[in-house]
Amino acid sequence: MEKSVAIPLRLLEAILRLLDSFGELDSLNFDNCGYNPRFEYNTALWELKIKIQQLQYHLADTYLLTVGDLTDDEEDALLEWVDNGKSVYWNPWLLYDDSGSPMDFISAYRVADYFDEEPSCLSVDAPYAADDGDWDGGLPF
């Protein structure tokens, strides 16, 4: 099932406009009285941060539509993750899927939860053990 993601064009245009303003040194008004380039830079960064936060919440809402059924714990953990400024397409456990791409938050949360419930699946069988079966847990080479 494929879902389309719609981001308000006004929001993207505002973010791009702010990003473009960082590269324009011609627009600096050094000759004007009371000009403070540091103040303008800080203001632009603050505006960019707010726009990105708005985009993150919109992406989180859209992401929730594509994930399906969530438990209350999953939803609380996701909202706390997004509140801390993190992306829904990344995870705190640094888990990757079979293709080597980072797992999205909910998929990684479910995998981490499974590993918490079934720690035996994390144990190492003895493929590197010596012929006599004595393996001290050290490096296999």
C-alpha positions in Angstrom: 0.0 0.0 0.0 1.5 3.3 -1.1 0.7 6.6 0.6 1.6 10.0 -0.7 3.0 12.6 1.5 1.9 16.2 1.2 3.9 19.1 2.7 2.5 22.6 2.5 4.2 24.5 -0.2 4.3 27.7 1.9 6.3 25.9 4.6 8.8 24.5 2.1 9.2 27.8 0.3 9.8 29.6 3.7 12.5 27.0 4.6 14.2 27.3 1.2 14.1 31.1 1.4 15.8 31.0 4.8 18.5 28.6 3.5 19.1 30.9 0.5 19.5 33.9 2.7 22.6 32.4 4.4 24.5 32.3 1.1 23.7 35.9 0.1 26.5 38.1 1.3 25.4 40.9 -1.0 22.3 41.5 1.1 24.4 42.5 4.1 23.8 46.2 5.0 27.1 47.1 6.7 26.6 50.8 5.9 23.2 51.1 7.7 23.1 52.6 11.2 22.5 49.9 13.8 23.2 47.0 11.5 24.1 43.9 13.4 24.9 40.9 11.2 25.1 38.5 14.2 21.6 39.5 15.2 20.2 38.9 11.7 22.1 35.6 11.5 20.6 34.4 14.8 17.2 35.5 13.8 17.4 33.6 10.6 18.6 30.5 12.4 15.7 30.8 14.9 13.2 31.1 12.1 14.7 28.1 10.3 14.6 26.0 13.5 10.9 26.8 13.9 10.1 26.0 10.2 12.0 22.7 10.5 10.1 21.8 13.7 6.8 22.5 11.9 7.9 20.3 9.1 9.0 17.5 11.6 5.5 17.5 13.2 3.9 17.4 9.8 6.1 14.5 8.8 5.3 12.7 12.1 1.6 13.0 11.5 2.0 11.7 7.9 4.3 8.9 9.1 1.7 7.8 11.7 -0.8 7.4 8.8 1.5 5.0 7.0 2.6 2.9 10.0 -0.8 1.4 10.9 -1.9 0.4 14.4 0.3 1.7 17.3 0.3 0.8 20.9 0.1 3.7 23.4 3.8 3.0 24.4 4.9 3.2 20.8 3.0 6.5 20.2 4.3 8.0 23.4 7.9 7.1 22.6 7.5 8.4 19.0 6.1 11.8 20.2 8.9 12.1 22.8 11.5 11.3 20.0 10.0 14.0 17.7 9.7 16.5 20.6 13.5 16.2 21.1 13.9 17.3 17.4 14.6 13.9 16.0 13.4 12.4 12.7 10.8 9.6 12.5 13.0 8.0 9.9 15.8 7.4 12.3 16.1 5.5 15.6 18.0 5.8 18.9 19.2 2.2 18.8 21.0 2.7 15.5 19.3 -0.3 14.0 19.5 -1.0 10.3 17.4 -3.2 8.0 18.6 -5.9 5.7 19.5 -3.5 2.9 21.8 -1.4 5.3 19.4 1.5 5.6 18.5 2.9 9.0 15.2 1.6 10.3 12.3 4.1 10.9 11.5 4.7 14.5 8.5 2.4 15.0 10.1 -0.6 13.2 13.2 -0.2 15.3 11.1 0.3 18.5 9.4 -3.0 17.7 12.7 -4.8 17.1 14.2 -3.4 20.2 11.1 -4.4 22.2 11.4 -7.9 20.8 15.0 -8.2 21.8 14.1 -7.0 25.3 11.5 -9.8 25.6 13.6 -12.4 23.9 17.3 -11.8 24.9 18.1 -15.4 24.0 18.0 -14.5 20.3 21.0 -12.2 20.9 23.2 -14.9 22.2 26.1 -16.0 20.1 26.2 -19.6 19.1 29.7 -21.0 18.8 30.6 -20.7 15.1 34.0 -19.4 16.1 34.6 -21.9 18.9 37.7 -24.1 18.9 37.5 -27.7 17.8 37.4 -28.8 21.4 34.4 -26.7 22.2 36.2 -24.3 24.6 35.5 -20.8 23.7 36.4 -18.2 26.3 34.3 -15.4 24.7 37.3 -13.6 23.3 38.0 -12.6 19.8 37.7 -15.5 17.3 41.0 -14.7 15.6 
